[in-house]
Each structure stands twice: as C-alpha cells, then as structure tokens.
Amino acid sequence: MSFESIDPATGRRLASYPVWGDAELERALDEAAQAAPGWAARPVAERCGVLGDVAALLRERAGELATLITREMGKLRREALAEVEKCALVCDYYARHGPRFLADEPVESDASRSYVAYQPLGTVLAVMPWNFPFWQVFRFAAPALVAGNGGLLKHASNVPQCALAIEELFRDGGLPQGVFRTLMIRAAQVRGVIEDPRVHAVTLTGSEPAGRQVAAAAGGALKKSVLELGGSDPFIVLEDCDLEHTVQQAVASRFLNAGQSCIAAKRFIVLERIADPFLERFRDAVEALRPGDPMRDETTLAPMARTDLRDELHRQVRDSIAQGAVAVTGCAPLEGPGAFYLPSILDRVTPETRAYHEELFGPVASIIRARDEEQALEIANSSRFGLGGSVWTADPARGERLARRIQSGCCFVNGMVKSDPRLPFGGIKSSGYGRELSRHGIREFVSAKTVWIR
C-alpha cells in the first residue's frame, strides 16, 4: 500500500511512497515524545529565531517549492508562489510577535503577585488537506512551534511530496530532530494517534465527516481540538455596489485555486434589481478564463486536484440542473487528459437544489436571487456553514451593519474573504470551532496557567 503523487494536469504519476506500519509510527511518536521537553524548555526568542530561519529558507527555495505544489496538486504556479510567500510571512509574524503573545500577564488579586503564564501543551497532531498544501500546515505550525509545542503532520494522501518537503524545511531551518515529523499514515490510523498519550492535542482542516471523527476521538481522549471545516460563503451583492469591481472580485474569489478553497465565495446572493447586469458581466469574465497547463503564465484556470473530486462536483451540478437550476455557462468536465472542469455558473439556485445546501468545491458559482437586503441576509444565514462571507456596497456603513448580522467567523465589506496572520481565522456552526492565526491562534494550544504568590 502506498501514497501516489499524481499530476492533476496530465494524470501522470510523479512518485510513490509506502504507507508506514506500526513499527515506523511507534518510532516517530517516541522520537516526538523525547524531543518535546527540550524544545519547550528553549527560550521563546530561540524558538522565534528558528521560525525566522525557516522563513528565509521558504523564500530561498520558493521557485522549486512552487513547482512542487503545482505539479502535485495542480494550482497555478503564480498562486503556488504566493502560497509559499504567505508561509514565510506567517513565520515572520510569529517570530516577531510570539514573545509578546506568550508573555506573562500580570493580574491584580489578593496575592502579593499573580499572573497568567502561557505554557505549551506538548505535541499537537495536525490533519491537513491538499488544497493549500503548504499554507494550511504553516498556519498551524508557526504559532504552535513558537509556543513550544511539537508537531506531527498527517497530510492528505495525494500530496506526500509536499508533506516531506515541509518536514525538510523545518529540519534545515534548525528545528531539533523529532519536534516536527510527517507521518506517512492512512486516515484509519489517525484515531490511534489521537488516543496515544504522547499526543496532547489535535487540529484538523478538512471535511465535516472528518471533523466529526476527529472531534469524537479527541473528546473521548479528553484532548483539546481545533476544527476548520467546510464553508459555503455568501457573497452578497447590493444594488449600489461598484459593479465592475464587484464582478472582478467575484471571479477572483470563486475561481482562485480552481474554486477549491473553503473560504471561496460559493453562494452569490444578488439583489433582483442588479441581478441581470451582474450576471451578464460575471458570465463574460468567467468565460474569459482559460484552462490549461498550470505552469504556463497564460493559463488562468487550473485543473482540480483529482478526477474523483471533479466527477463528484459534476454530479452535484447535474443534479442541481435537474432540480431547476439554470446552466449559464460551463457545467461540464473539459474533454481530454487531466482533472479539468469548465468554469461554470448556475443561476436560479433555490432551496430545492443541491447547490443551495451543499458546498461546491470546484470552479462553479451559484447565483441566488434575493428581493431585498433582509431576504439576502436570511438566505446567507440559512446555511449550516458559517466560515466567511462578504458584502458589496457603495455604503461601507450599510455593509458593516449587514456584516455584523451574518453568521460567520469572519465577514468582509467590499473585499474578498482571506486569511491574514494578523487576524483570527475560523468558523462557527458546521464550519468548525477554535481559531487560528493572530494572538488567538497561538493561544489555542497553550495552557493558561494561574500563578499566585504571597
């Protein structure tokens, strides 16, 4: 049994790696347990220095790492370069701000002196997805490592080369052996790792079913967990928006990474008064996207990561059309090799269609028409997801009022949803719990310890 690395643009096999057996997993867990105390005992400034060195390595190797990302999971190479740079930025951010986030906080009480100390939990298991194979890992790893935790990475099975490259980056950047390891294990082996006493917490970015399984295992073992799950972000278009700018951002938000992003705009909730003009311009911009080799500069739409994912997306689209949605453009796989799907728009999406309720994880936009602002808000909040959302209007105050009422972990006014090291990131409802990034993220995997002195 092995992990296969397949180029999504061609279907060609790039590499194969054997799945670990029990003995190899046991050695890795034991190595992590032995390395953890020494790493936690290092001064925070030293830990931050290692992260700074890793950031430098990311920039030094950006070209080769971006090529690896593109070849293994299919995204446009320029998007892969941006992903590598974002990983360097998050390392820089925590190297700079980690000491402040982790500093003891004095608290006045009946003691002579009392304070809160932030201490690492131990070793954190990270179960990560393929769609941003470097960023999702670094978003967890940078704050966790600066806080003094160790990390074990169970990456998606279709990006084994990325997983091993990340481990190599941390090792070459000066992280002690065993503090960060890639586990070449199957999903069925994850529960056992969560339950192992040498593992102290778990974080997952992935699907709802995977989140439920990880949460159940962590709860059974009484261990801290953070979940970042799916999303079906609303993109609310009000009648007074800057139409050209809104359409431009709609295309970027929906079709970045071939639409394979949890925070991509997926439900375009458009007021009836502007729906037809919006759709006309949106269709023209979407039809101008050019699928092709993601290594080439002229390509503007990448393949999906796997053919099975493309085929499932097409079933969702086909069913939605049968249930009454209107195919405006695309809505079919692209003929030929690779996991390509045409850039697509579904109009007249209603509660009777799969596209209304389910996350479409690929290059398909769903248009939902609303009679007014209140109905748009009702539609936005009717989803079981609550990751992100955006509002588009010429009146920022109006947009802010609406943004505060949207049930989501973040909401942007006149900007596409994105993650930023300076701001907390995470969802509510079926989109998960806990927060990554900012000071909130670094404190998810520490113990807030009260120290009281007379």
Residue, then its C-alpha position, 0 to 999 in steps of 0.5 A: m500500500s502506498f501514497e501516489s503523487i499524481d499530476p492533476a494536469t496530465g494524470r501522470r504519476l510523479a512518485s510513490y511512497p509506502v504507507w508506514g506500519d506500526a513499527e515506523l509510527e511507534r518510532a516517530l511518536d517516541e522520537a516526538a515524545q523525547a524531543a518535546p521537553g527540550w524544545a519547550a524548555r528553549p527560550v521563546a526568542e530561540r524558538c522565534g529565531v528558528l521560525g525566522d530561519v525557516a522563513a528565509l529558507l521558504r523564500e530561498r527555495a520558493g521557485e522549486l517549492a512552487t513547482l512542487i505544489t503545482r505539479e502535485m496538486g495542480k494550482l497555478r504556479r503564480e498562486a503556488l508562489a504566493e502560497v509559499e510567500k504567505c508561509a514565510l510571512v506567517c513565520d515572520y509574524y510569529a517570530r516577531h510577535g510570539p514573545r509578546f503573545l506568550a508573555d506573562e500577564p500580570v493580574e491584580s488579586d489578593a496575592s502579593r503577585s499573580y499572573v497568567a503564564y502561557q505554557p505549551l501543551g506538548t505535541v499537537l497532531a495536525v490533519m491537513p488537506w491538499n488544497f493549500p498544501f503548504w499554507q494550511v500546515f504553516r498556519f498551524a505550525a508557526p504559532a504552535l512551534v513558537a509556543g513550544n509545542g511539537g508537531l506531527l503532520k498527517h497530510a492528505s494522501n495525494v500530496p506526500q511530496c509536499a508533506l516531506a518537503i515541509e518536514e525538510l524545511f523545518r529540519d534545515g531551518g534548525l528545528p531539533q530532530g523529532v519536534f516536527r515529523t510527517l507521518m506517512i499514515r492512512a486516515a484509519q490510523v489517525r484515531g490511534v494517534i489521537e488516543d496515544p498519550r504522547v499526543h496532547a492535542v489535535t487540529l484538523t482542516g478538512s471535511e465535516p465527516a472528518g471533523r466529526q471523527v476527529a472531534a469524537a476521538a479527541g473528546g473521548a481522549l479528553k484532548k483539546s481540538v481545533l476544527e476548520l471545516g467546510g464553508s459555503d460563503p455568501f457573497i452578497v451583492l447590493e444594488d449600489c455596489d461598484l459593479e465592475h469591481t464587484v464582478q472582478q472580485a467575484v471571479a477572483s474569489r470563486f475561481l482562485n485555486a480552481g474554486q477549491s478553497c473553503i473560504a471561496a465565495k460559493r453562494f452569490i446572493v444578488l439583489e433582483r434589481i442588479a441581478d441581470p447586469f451582474l450576471e451578464r458581466f460575471r458570465d463574460a469574465v468567467e468565460a474569459l478564463r482559460p484552462g490549461d497547463p498550470m505552469r504556463d503564465e497564460t493559463t488562468l484556470a487550473p485543473m482540480a486536484r483529482t478526477d474523483l473530486r471533479d466527477e463528484l462536483h459534476r454530479q452535484v451540478r447535474d443534479s442541481i440542473a435537474q432540480g431547476a437550476v439554470a446552466v449559464t455557462g460551463c457545467a461540464p468536465l473539459e474533454g481530454p487528459g487531466a482533472f479539468y472542469l469548465p468554469s461554470i455558473l448556475d443561476r436560479v439556485t433555490p432551496e430545492t437544489r443541491a447547490y443551495h445546501e451543499e458546498l461546491f468545491g470546484p470552479v462553479a458559482s451559484i447565483i441566488r436571487a434575493r428581493d431585498e437586503e433582509q431576504a439576502l441576509e436570511i438566505a446567507n444565514s440559512s446555511r449550516f456553514g458559517l466560515g466567511g462571507s462578504v458584502w458589496t456596497a457603495d455604503p461601507a456603513r450599510g455593509e458593516r451593519l449587514a456584516r455584523r448580522i451574518q453568521s460567520g467567523c469572519c465577514f468582509v465589506n467590499g473585499m474578498v474573504k482571506s486569511d491574514p496572520r494578523l487576524p483570527f481565522g475560523g468558523i462557527k456552526s458546521s464550519g468548525y470551532g477554535r481559531e487560528l492565526s493572530r494572538h488567538g491562534i497561538r493561544e489555542f494550544v497553550s495552557a493558561k496557567t494561574v500563578w499566585i504568590r504571597 
